[in-house]
C-alpha cells in the first residue's frame, strides 16, 4: 500500500515538474499572420 502511494506521489510530482518546465520554456512565437476569421458580406 505504501509503495503504491509513493509511486503515485512520484508520478504526480514528475508530471508537475514537466508541466512547469514546458510552461516556463514555452514558445512565445508570433501569432499566425494568415488565415483565421474574416468578415463576409451576406448574399442579396
Secondary structure by P-SEA (a helix, b strand, c coil): caaaaaaaaaaaaaaaaaaaaaaaacccccccccccbbbbbccc
